[in-house]
Amino acid sequence: MINSNDPAAGVLVGIDLGTTNSEIAAFVDGQIRVLTRGNRTMLPSCVGLSPSGELLIGEPARNQRLLHPDRTLSSVKRKMGSDEILALGDRELTPPEVSALILKELVRWAEERLGESVTRAVITVPAYFSDAQRNATREAGRLAGLEVVRILNEPTAASLAYGEGGDSSQRTVLVYDLGGGTFDVSIVSIEGDVTEVLASHGNNLLGGDDFDRLLQERLVEEFRKQHGVDLTEDNPRAMARLAHAAEEAKKTLSAEPFARIREESLIVVDGKPLHLETEVSRDDYERLIRPLIDSTLESVNRALEGAGKATADIDEVLLVGGSTRTPLVARVMEDHCGREPRQEVHPDLCVALGAGVLASRLAGHEVERVLVDVSPYSFGPSHLGSRGGLPYTYCYTPIIKKNTPLPITRTERFSTAHPGQTAVDVNIYQGDDEDALKNILIGDFTIEGMTPRSDVNEVLCRMSLDLDGILRVTATERATGLSKQVSIQGATRQLTEEEILTSRKRVEELFLRNVSDPEIDEAGEDETPDESPVIEVRPNQNPELETARTVLEQSRTLLPSVHEEDREEMIDLNEKIEEAMSAGDLEVLSRETAALKELLFFVQGR
């Protein structure tokens, strides 16, 4: 047996041998890193033979899969542990032999990156894998020339990547792993360095590939409506292009509210090329996949039941697998488990990173967890909404949430407040309170010259936060593309007390703004096109506004419990105060605030 702590024994790596993609990680420059080849971090788990007989591994094999399915093998992980013989062109291979080819390609990536020989590995498997499947994985490692030092359960690897088990306290963790081809959920008990999988459940035939398939069917139907042609009838190249377009649209919809799909000359009919151009919204996409996401909750409940746990017993929910990027997954799991899931570690690379943690520890390196750059704060705009049953101008919805991995870009859609509106004030806050005014204002700007419409106009707000803490915000009129952008320097650094005080004063100023501030617009015009203006915070004293805001908050708290007649008067006064704030009419604001204070005095005395 080779000593794991002996440097002469060769580099020890961690490998996620996945159904759809595989990755390899190692200890490099004091950190656990996924090893890349060029700009690729993931190797598609596909093996093929080209028509000329050339061996294809990874992306080249995946690219030929739909055109030459008889010469391409994928999702071999599902067949591990079976006696099935797989045909690859005129050759026959066992599942471990196919997996060994994938492992050998990963080792080649690692040796190119590290400049050293890689001879040992920790390889991950699903928690539900049988002994036969685990032995088949070990065999694949040996066939690839590796000593398999440890077979590691994937949920355990995920918990290591997140740094769970770093202290002696006992924790119960739910690991929700939704990959490209499979889904599984595990309940894991962690205490110190001891990790135990209490129960697992899942579906080997559910994953992101099924999301792609539903989107592809949607595109096929759209093409049929536009041209009267069914692409499923002997059009493999067109179907392959739509499969790729569906996958790209899925990725886009994880960060954007809309995905535009343009595929030119999909087929030629009577000498005329036929194109597809359509748009898919995130709402439409989520309606398509909602039944599949809901079906995973049955597995969640069965795993909890098998572990003898309730959702209230779960300390952490970890999202693993690339398909958990779909925002609907996090929302469904938060609703079901009553806690916000953690997803700050790269979902595609999480298991490989965890395997890298264990491999590094076995090699004698001191590693507690994977180091990741995340946003320490949430960022988003204020918008018109409802609070306490009343319209409220300063509702807040974060677009970038805290603990999101950096760099990050996210877009959400908003609407103008009323028909005919030609300008929109965009006020950007840092914080997590649903009331924007209880968060910290870090910047604002105005987009003007919008097209007046008979109904409300749609505005897309795009936020990008980089590793240097620079937040770039762009507001775009969706119909015309009219936009304005600002950069906010140092968005992720902690503000001083003086800066927070200045920001609070700036919030008061916003109450009095009914039109855009020309100073901000002029500052933006002075900047060069390649450098967005930096927002400056300017103070303004308005104590009347603080009083009005406090009284409004008190009234909204009491509103549900007061007598019907008092409620109607309270709502009327709230509306008048809001209008006075928007119009900047301090005289009316003072008078109506005093009237509301008097009403509150009598209501509270009854």
Secondary structure, DSSP 8 states (H G I E B T S, - for coil): ---TT-GGG-EEEEEE--SSEEEEEEEETTEEEE--BTTB--EESEEEE-TT--EEESHHHHHHTTT-GGGEEE-GGGGTTS---EEETTEEE-HHHHHHHHHHHHHHHHHHHHSS-EEEEEEEE-TT--HHHHHHHHHHHHHTT-EEEEEEEHHHHHHHHTTTTSSSSEEEEEEEEE-SS-EEEEEEEEETTEEEEEEEEEETT-SHHHHHHHHHHHHHHHHHHHHS--TTSS-HHHHHHHHHHHHHHHHHHTT-SEEEEEEEEEEEETTEEEEEEEEEEHHHHHHHHHHHHHHHHHHHHHHHHHHT--GGG-SEEEEESGGGGSHHHHHHHHHHHSS--B--S-TTTHHHHHHHHHHHHHTT----S----B-SS-EEEEEEEEETTEEEEEEE--SB-TT-BSSEEEEEEEE-SSTT--EEEEEEEES--SBGGGSEEEEEEEEE-----SS--EEEEEEEE-TT--EEEEEEETTT--EEEEEETTTTS---HHHHHHHHHHHHHHHT-SS--HHHHHHHHHS-TTS--B--------HHHHHHHHHHHHHHHHGGGS-HHHHHHHHHHHHHHHHHHHHT-HHHHHHHHHHHHHHHHHHHH-
